[in-house]
């Protein structure tokens, strides 16, 4: 496979040269990006907003991930439809319409899952149900869509689409943006990152830089006005490295607002959102992150940037694990193999799943392929045609924890669900693609197996022994009594900042 070591290993528990290549590539990026935090383009310190996507572009160029910008998959009429969807969301429920006084402002994920008969954000809504402080929610779209039916806190939720629309209009007008300076900056970045031996696509970087400049010049003042009207004391957010949320965080810090992030996914030693090539205290970073457990506090270096890490757990996860562990599902005759897809690796993982289906006897095994939420609307456009015709059971919007409880074997790469699956005690196989290095501790402990082909997966399946899954405590990844821990910590922060 592209970018992977072709050498065989004597054991499925030993990381190969490919994993070391990943670590070296990431370390080089952090080293090279160090001076860029002081870099200015049209007076704007743009690098904190660009770095995440720039690194992804380098990974794309290296062939380690296949992450397409949604706009690149849209036909002209679909782009028009998207524009009108943004405009409608902005007019009907845009954040500029938010006039609700609130000490707490919540920037949620936009993701909705079943929760006690309603649709809810799994990271923020269970917590908000326990808080007595007045709050409002600003919600980003997922694929330019929001769920509005039977959702929690609908009356207190406003859409960030209006700020996206403002940015799009400013960019389309080309107001105050020098194409010559952008071209010069792109050439500078290419030369600066030449030691990485791959180049980010110029058109994509131009698009991103233009968005950043448009946001800084036109969205930032609008954010400042909105925050001045609401005057929150604390912001609770999910996914701080989203560029718009970084801009809001920066403006909030100028007003003395304390910003708390709820961990939403894998942080890890090599996640570019939580490990930066600088020791600076950047105004775009949150003041504190409430993490799933102690493991995540140890494996991310963002604390050197002055960000406090507090292990509190995740209520939605804890509640669902308890629910399904108490009511074990009945097992069928076939062994169930569950693939956990990643948006950036979907086509690669799909090919492995298809190869494995062809190798395993159908009367003994059934393969389920769980799509990542960001793949729901695009997977049929990017997956291999043979996968679409391959007869695998492709799942979208299914109860994830029920799938984990029913599966006999879990296969993934770096999804947070990989860690969630540990609570169910299932054998875990990690595919040797980009991101597997996040979980090297699992591999070294013997809790997870490494594989880079369907053949290796088949060999692992024949020798699985559940008794070998020792050496890792679930408490290390997930704190218990999480709802009370988070409620207590947020109350402490609110009382201090009121």
C-alpha positions as CSV (number, residue, x, y, z in Angstrom):
1,X,0.0,0.0,0.0
2,X,1.0,3.6,-0.7
3,X,3.4,4.9,1.9
4,X,3.5,1.6,3.9
5,X,6.3,-0.7,4.7
6,X,6.3,-3.8,2.5
7,X,8.3,-5.8,5.0
8,X,6.6,-8.6,7.0
9,X,6.8,-8.7,10.7
10,X,7.3,-11.7,13.0
11,X,4.5,-10.5,15.4
12,X,1.3,-8.6,15.0
13,X,2.1,-6.7,18.2
14,X,5.2,-4.8,16.9
15,X,4.9,-1.5,15.1
16,X,6.7,-1.5,11.8
17,X,8.7,1.1,9.9
18,X,5.5,2.7,8.6
19,X,4.5,3.8,12.1
20,X,7.9,5.3,12.6
21,X,7.6,7.2,9.3
22,X,4.3,8.7,10.6
23,X,6.0,9.8,13.9
24,X,9.0,11.3,12.0
25,X,6.7,13.1,9.6
26,X,4.6,14.7,12.3
27,X,7.7,15.6,14.4
28,X,9.3,17.3,11.4
29,X,6.1,19.3,10.8
30,X,6.1,20.5,14.4
31,X,9.7,21.5,14.1
32,X,9.1,23.4,10.8
33,X,6.0,25.2,12.0
34,X,7.6,26.8,15.0
35,X,8.5,30.2,13.4
36,X,5.2,30.4,11.5
37,X,3.2,31.4,14.6
38,X,4.8,34.8,14.3
39,X,4.2,35.0,10.6
40,X,1.8,37.7,9.3
41,X,-0.2,37.9,6.1
42,X,-1.9,41.3,5.6
43,X,-1.2,41.9,9.2
44,X,-2.9,38.7,10.3
45,X,-1.3,35.9,12.3
46,X,-2.9,33.3,10.1
47,X,-1.0,30.1,11.0
48,X,-3.1,28.9,13.9
49,X,-6.1,28.9,11.6
50,X,-4.3,27.2,8.7
51,X,-2.0,24.6,10.3
52,X,-4.6,21.8,10.8
53,X,-5.7,21.8,7.2
54,X,-2.2,22.4,5.9
55,X,-1.0,19.3,7.6
56,X,-3.9,17.3,6.3
57,X,-3.1,18.5,2.8
58,X,0.5,17.2,3.2
59,X,-0.9,13.9,4.4
60,X,-3.1,13.8,1.3
61,X,-0.2,14.6,-0.9
62,X,1.8,11.8,0.7
63,X,-1.1,9.4,0.0
64,X,-1.6,8.5,3.7
65,X,-5.2,9.9,3.8
66,X,-7.8,10.6,1.2
67,X,-9.7,13.5,2.6
68,X,-11.7,15.5,0.1
69,X,-13.1,19.0,0.6
70,X,-16.9,18.6,0.4
71,X,-17.0,21.5,-2.1
72,X,-14.8,19.5,-4.5
73,X,-17.5,16.8,-4.6
74,X,-20.3,19.1,-5.5
75,X,-21.7,19.8,-8.9
76,X,-22.5,23.4,-9.8
77,X,-26.2,23.1,-9.0
78,X,-25.3,21.4,-5.7
79,X,-23.1,24.4,-4.8
80,X,-26.1,26.7,-5.5
81,X,-28.3,24.5,-3.3
82,X,-25.7,24.7,-0.5
83,X,-25.5,28.5,-0.7
84,X,-29.3,28.8,-0.4
85,X,-29.2,26.3,2.5
86,X,-26.7,28.5,4.3
87,X,-28.8,31.6,3.5
88,X,-32.0,30.0,4.8
89,X,-30.4,28.8,8.0
90,X,-28.9,32.3,8.5
91,X,-32.2,34.1,8.0
92,X,-34.3,31.6,10.0
93,X,-32.1,30.9,13.0
94,X,-28.7,32.7,12.5
95,X,-26.7,33.8,15.5
96,X,-27.4,37.4,14.7
97,X,-30.9,36.7,15.9
98,X,-29.7,35.6,19.4
99,X,-31.0,38.0,22.0
100,X,-31.2,35.6,24.9
101,X,-29.1,36.7,27.9
102,X,-26.7,34.0,28.9
103,X,-23.9,33.6,31.3
104,X,-22.9,30.4,29.4
105,X,-22.4,30.3,25.6
106,X,-22.2,26.8,24.1
107,X,-20.5,26.1,20.8
108,X,-21.6,22.5,20.1
109,X,-20.6,20.0,17.5
110,X,-23.8,20.0,15.3
111,X,-23.9,16.2,15.7
112,X,-27.2,14.7,16.8
113,X,-27.8,11.2,18.2
114,X,-30.8,9.6,20.0
115,X,-31.0,10.5,23.6
116,X,-33.9,9.7,25.9
117,X,-36.4,9.9,23.0
118,X,-35.0,13.1,21.6
119,X,-32.1,14.1,19.3
120,X,-29.2,15.6,21.2
121,X,-25.6,16.7,20.9
122,X,-23.8,13.8,22.7
123,X,-21.0,16.0,24.1
124,X,-22.9,19.0,25.4
125,X,-26.6,18.3,25.9
126,X,-26.4,15.7,28.7
127,X,-24.3,18.3,30.6
128,X,-26.6,21.2,29.9
129,X,-29.5,19.3,31.3
130,X,-27.7,19.3,34.7
131,X,-26.8,23.0,34.8
132,X,-28.9,25.8,36.2
133,X,-27.2,28.7,34.5
134,X,-28.9,30.5,31.6
135,X,-27.3,29.4,28.4
136,X,-27.6,29.6,24.6
137,X,-26.2,27.3,21.9
138,X,-24.4,28.3,18.7
139,X,-24.4,25.4,16.3
140,X,-22.2,24.7,13.3
141,X,-23.8,22.8,10.3
142,X,-22.8,19.3,9.3
143,X,-22.6,19.2,5.5
144,X,-24.6,22.5,5.7
145,X,-27.5,20.9,7.4
146,X,-29.0,21.1,10.9
147,X,-31.5,18.8,12.5
148,X,-34.4,20.7,13.8
149,X,-37.1,18.1,14.6
150,X,-37.5,16.7,18.1
151,X,-34.1,18.1,19.3
152,X,-33.2,19.3,22.7
153,X,-32.9,23.0,23.4
154,X,-34.2,24.0,19.9
155,X,-35.5,27.3,21.3
156,X,-32.1,28.2,22.6
157,X,-30.1,27.1,19.6
158,X,-28.9,29.5,16.9
159,X,-26.9,28.6,13.7
160,X,-23.4,29.7,12.9
161,X,-24.3,29.6,9.2
162,X,-24.7,33.4,9.2
163,X,-21.1,33.9,10.0
164,X,-20.1,31.4,7.3
165,X,-22.4,33.3,4.9
166,X,-20.7,36.6,5.8
167,X,-17.3,35.0,5.1
168,X,-18.5,33.6,1.7
169,X,-19.8,36.9,0.6
170,X,-16.7,38.8,1.6
171,X,-14.5,36.2,-0.2
172,X,-16.7,36.3,-3.3
173,X,-16.4,40.1,-3.5
174,X,-12.6,39.8,-3.0
175,X,-12.8,42.8,-0.6
176,X,-9.4,43.7,0.9
177,X,-7.6,40.6,-0.3
178,X,-4.4,40.7,-2.3
179,X,-4.1,37.8,-4.6
180,X,-0.4,38.7,-5.2
181,X,0.4,38.5,-1.5
182,X,-1.5,35.2,-1.2
183,X,0.5,33.8,-4.1
184,X,3.7,35.0,-2.5
185,X,2.8,33.4,0.9
186,X,1.9,30.1,-0.8
187,X,5.3,30.0,-2.4
188,X,6.9,30.8,0.9
189,X,5.1,27.9,2.6
190,X,6.1,25.5,-0.2
191,X,9.8,26.5,0.3
192,X,9.5,26.4,4.1
193,X,8.0,22.9,4.1
194,X,10.3,21.5,1.3
195,X,12.0,19.1,3.8
196,X,8.7,17.2,4.0
197,X,9.1,16.3,0.3
198,X,5.5,16.8,-0.5
199,X,3.5,19.9,-1.5
200,X,0.0,21.0,-0.5
201,X,-2.3,21.8,-3.4
202,X,-2.0,25.5,-4.3
203,X,-5.6,26.0,-5.1
204,X,-6.7,24.5,-1.8
205,X,-4.3,26.6,0.3
206,X,-5.3,29.7,-1.6
207,X,-9.0,28.9,-0.8
208,X,-8.1,28.5,2.9
209,X,-6.0,31.6,3.2
210,X,-8.7,33.7,1.5
211,X,-11.2,32.3,4.0
212,X,-9.0,33.2,6.9
213,X,-8.4,36.7,5.7
214,X,-12.1,37.2,5.0
215,X,-13.0,35.9,8.4
216,X,-10.5,38.1,10.2
217,X,-11.5,41.3,8.4
218,X,-15.3,40.8,8.3
219,X,-16.4,38.0,10.6
220,X,-14.2,38.9,13.6
221,X,-15.9,42.3,14.0
222,X,-19.3,40.7,13.8
223,X,-18.3,38.1,16.4
224,X,-17.1,40.9,18.6
225,X,-20.4,42.7,18.4
226,X,-22.4,39.5,19.1
227,X,-20.3,38.7,22.2
228,X,-20.6,42.3,23.4
229,X,-24.4,42.0,23.3
230,X,-24.5,38.6,25.0
231,X,-21.7,39.2,27.5
232,X,-21.1,35.5,28.4
233,X,-18.9,34.7,31.3
234,X,-17.9,31.2,30.1
235,X,-17.9,29.6,26.7
236,X,-18.2,25.8,26.5
237,X,-17.2,24.4,23.2
238,X,-16.5,21.2,21.2
239,X,-13.6,21.0,18.7
240,X,-11.6,24.2,19.4
241,X,-9.5,23.9,16.2
242,X,-12.4,24.6,13.9
243,X,-11.2,28.0,12.4
244,X,-14.5,29.8,13.2
245,X,-14.5,28.6,16.8
246,X,-10.8,29.7,17.1
247,X,-11.8,33.1,16.0
248,X,-14.7,33.2,18.5
249,X,-12.3,32.0,21.2
250,X,-9.8,34.7,20.4
251,X,-12.5,37.5,20.6
252,X,-13.9,36.0,23.8
253,X,-10.4,36.1,25.5
254,X,-10.2,39.8,24.6
255,X,-13.3,40.3,26.7
256,X,-12.0,38.2,29.6
257,X,-14.3,35.2,28.9
258,X,-13.1,31.8,30.2
259,X,-13.2,29.1,27.4
260,X,-13.7,25.4,28.2
261,X,-13.5,22.6,25.7
262,X,-15.2,19.2,26.1
263,X,-13.1,16.5,24.5
264,X,-14.9,15.1,21.6
265,X,-12.5,12.6,20.0
266,X,-9.0,11.2,20.0
267,X,-6.5,13.7,21.2
268,X,-3.3,11.5,21.3
269,X,0.4,12.3,21.0
270,X,0.3,13.0,17.3
271,X,-3.0,14.8,16.7
272,X,-2.2,18.2,15.2
273,X,-5.1,19.9,17.0
274,X,-3.6,19.1,20.4
275,X,0.1,19.2,19.8
276,X,1.7,22.4,18.5
277,X,5.2,23.3,17.5
278,X,5.3,26.2,19.9
279,X,5.2,26.7,23.7
280,X,3.2,30.0,23.3
281,X,-0.1,30.6,25.0
282,X,-2.1,31.3,21.9
283,X,-5.4,33.3,22.3
284,X,-7.1,30.9,19.9
285,X,-6.7,28.0,22.4
286,X,-9.2,27.2,25.2
287,X,-8.2,27.9,28.8
288,X,-9.1,24.3,29.9
289,X,-10.1,21.0,28.3
290,X,-12.3,18.5,30.2
291,X,-10.9,15.2,29.0
292,X,-12.3,11.7,28.9
293,X,-9.6,10.4,31.3
294,X,-6.0,10.5,32.6
295,X,-4.6,8.8,29.5
296,X,-5.5,11.8,27.3
297,X,-3.9,14.2,29.8
298,X,-0.6,12.4,29.4
299,X,-0.6,11.9,25.7
300,X,-1.1,15.5,24.5
301,X,1.4,18.3,24.7
302,X,-1.1,21.2,24.5
303,X,-0.7,21.6,28.3
304,X,2.7,23.2,27.5
305,X,0.7,26.0,25.8
306,X,-0.8,26.8,29.1
307,X,-4.0,24.8,28.6
308,X,-5.3,23.1,31.7
309,X,-6.3,19.5,31.3
310,X,-8.9,18.1,33.7
311,X,-10.0,14.4,33.5
312,X,-13.8,14.3,33.9
313,X,-15.1,11.5,31.6
314,X,-18.0,11.6,29.1
315,X,-21.5,11.1,30.3
316,X,-23.1,10.0,27.0
317,X,-20.4,7.2,26.7
318,X,-20.7,6.1,30.3
319,X,-24.5,5.9,30.2
320,X,-24.6,3.8,27.0
321,X,-21.8,1.5,28.1
322,X,-23.7,0.8,31.4
323,X,-26.9,0.3,29.5
324,X,-25.6,-2.3,27.0
325,X,-23.3,-4.1,29.5
326,X,-26.3,-4.7,31.8
327,X,-28.4,-6.1,28.9
328,X,-26.2,-8.4,26.8
329,X,-27.7,-8.9,23.4
330,X,-28.4,-12.4,22.0
331,X,-25.7,-13.7,19.7
332,X,-26.4,-15.1,16.3
333,X,-24.7,-18.1,14.6
334,X,-22.3,-15.9,12.7
335,X,-19.4,-13.9,14.1
336,X,-19.8,-10.2,13.6
337,X,-16.8,-8.1,12.4
338,X,-17.4,-4.4,12.8
339,X,-15.3,-1.9,10.8
340,X,-15.2,1.6,12.2
341,X,-14.6,3.9,9.2
342,X,-12.7,7.2,9.2
343,X,-13.6,10.1,6.9
344,X,-9.9,10.5,5.9
345,X,-9.4,6.8,5.3
346,X,-12.7,5.6,4.0
347,X,-11.7,4.2,0.6
348,X,-8.6,2.5,2.0
349,X,-10.6,0.9,4.8
350,X,-13.4,-0.1,2.4
351,X,-11.0,-2.0,0.3
352,X,-9.7,-3.9,3.3
353,X,-13.2,-4.8,4.3
354,X,-14.1,-5.9,0.8
355,X,-10.9,-8.1,0.6
356,X,-11.7,-9.6,3.9
357,X,-15.3,-10.5,2.9
358,X,-14.0,-12.3,-0.1
359,X,-11.6,-14.4,2.1
360,X,-13.8,-15.3,5.0
361,X,-16.5,-18.0,4.8
362,X,-19.9,-16.4,4.6
363,X,-21.5,-19.0,6.7
364,X,-19.2,-18.2,9.7
365,X,-18.6,-14.4,9.5
366,X,-20.7,-11.3,8.8
367,X,-19.0,-8.0,8.1
368,X,-20.6,-4.7,9.2
369,X,-19.1,-1.4,7.9
370,X,-20.0,1.6,10.1
371,X,-19.6,4.9,8.3
372,X,-18.2,8.0,10.0
373,X,-21.0,10.6,10.3
374,X,-19.2,13.0,7.9
375,X,-19.3,10.2,5.3
376,X,-23.1,9.8,5.3
377,X,-23.7,12.2,2.4
378,X,-20.6,11.6,0.4
379,X,-19.4,8.0,0.7
380,X,-21.1,6.8,-2.4
381,X,-19.2,9.4,-4.4
382,X,-15.7,8.6,-3.1
383,X,-15.8,4.8,-2.3
384,X,-14.7,2.3,-5.0
385,X,-17.4,1.1,-7.3
386,X,-16.6,-2.5,-6.4
387,X,-17.3,-1.8,-2.7
388,X,-20.7,-0.4,-3.6
389,X,-21.5,-3.7,-5.3
390,X,-19.7,-5.9,-2.7
391,X,-22.6,-6.8,-0.5
392,X,-21.2,-5.6,2.8
393,X,-23.7,-4.3,5.4
394,X,-23.0,-0.5,5.3
395,X,-24.4,1.3,8.3
396,X,-25.1,5.0,8.9
397,X,-26.9,6.6,11.8
398,X,-27.1,3.3,13.7
399,X,-26.9,3.0,17.5
400,X,-23.1,2.8,17.8
401,X,-23.0,1.3,21.3
402,X,-25.4,-1.5,20.3
403,X,-23.1,-2.3,17.4
404,X,-20.1,-2.4,19.8
405,X,-22.0,-4.7,22.2
406,X,-23.0,-7.1,19.4
407,X,-19.7,-7.3,17.5
408,X,-17.3,-10.1,18.1
409,X,-14.3,-8.2,16.7
410,X,-13.7,-4.5,16.2
411,X,-11.5,-3.1,13.4
412,X,-10.5,0.5,13.2
413,X,-7.6,2.9,13.0
414,X,-7.8,6.1,15.2
415,X,-11.4,6.7,15.9
416,X,-12.4,7.5,19.4
417,X,-14.8,4.5,19.1
418,X,-11.7,2.3,19.2
419,X,-11.3,3.3,22.8
420,X,-15.0,3.1,23.5
421,X,-14.9,-0.5,22.3
422,X,-12.4,-1.4,25.1
423,X,-15.3,-1.0,27.6
424,X,-17.0,-4.0,26.0
425,X,-13.9,-6.2,26.2
426,X,-13.8,-7.1,22.5
427,X,-10.8,-8.1,20.5
428,X,-9.4,-5.0,18.7
429,X,-7.5,-4.9,15.4
430,X,-5.9,-1.6,14.3
431,X,-5.2,-1.2,10.6
432,X,-1.8,0.1,9.8
433,X,-2.9,3.4,8.2
434,X,-2.3,7.0,9.1
435,X,-3.4,7.6,12.7
436,X,-2.6,4.1,14.1
437,X,0.3,5.7,15.9
438,X,-2.1,7.5,18.2
439,X,-2.7,4.2,20.0
440,X,0.7,2.7,20.2
441,X,0.3,2.1,23.9
442,X,-2.6,-0.3,23.1
443,X,-0.4,-2.2,20.7
444,X,2.6,-2.4,23.0
445,X,0.4,-3.6,25.9
446,X,-0.9,-6.5,23.8
447,X,-4.5,-5.1,24.0
448,X,-4.7,-4.5,20.2
449,X,-3.3,-6.2,17.1
450,X,-1.7,-4.4,14.1
451,X,-2.6,-5.4,10.6
452,X,-2.0,-3.8,7.2
453,X,-3.9,-6.3,4.9
454,X,-6.9,-8.5,4.9
455,X,-4.6,-11.5,4.9
456,X,-3.1,-10.4,8.3
457,X,-6.6,-9.8,9.7
458,X,-7.6,-13.4,8.7
459,X,-4.5,-14.7,10.4
460,X,-5.3,-12.8,13.6
461,X,-8.9,-14.0,13.6
462,X,-7.7,-17.6,13.6
463,X,-5.6,-17.1,16.7
464,X,-7.7,-14.7,18.8
465,X,-7.8,-15.3,22.5
466,X,-9.8,-12.8,24.6
467,X,-7.7,-13.6,27.7
468,X,-4.8,-11.7,26.1
469,X,-6.5,-8.3,26.3
470,X,-4.9,-7.2,29.5
471,X,-2.6,-4.4,30.6
472,X,-4.9,-1.4,30.0
473,X,-7.5,-0.2,32.5
474,X,-10.6,1.4,31.0
475,X,-10.6,3.8,33.9
476,X,-7.4,5.2,32.5
477,X,-9.3,6.3,29.3
478,X,-12.7,7.1,30.8
479,X,-13.4,8.6,34.2
480,X,-16.5,7.2,36.0
481,X,-19.2,9.4,37.5
482,X,-18.6,11.7,34.6
483,X,-21.8,13.7,34.7
484,X,-21.2,14.8,38.3
485,X,-17.5,15.5,37.6
486,X,-18.3,17.8,34.7
487,X,-21.2,19.5,36.4
488,X,-19.0,20.2,39.5
489,X,-16.1,21.6,37.4
490,X,-18.3,23.8,35.3
491,X,-20.1,25.2,38.3
492,X,-16.7,26.0,39.9
493,X,-15.6,27.8,36.7
494,X,-18.9,29.7,36.5
495,X,-18.9,30.8,40.1
496,X,-15.3,32.0,39.7
497,X,-16.2,34.0,36.6
498,X,-19.6,35.4,37.5
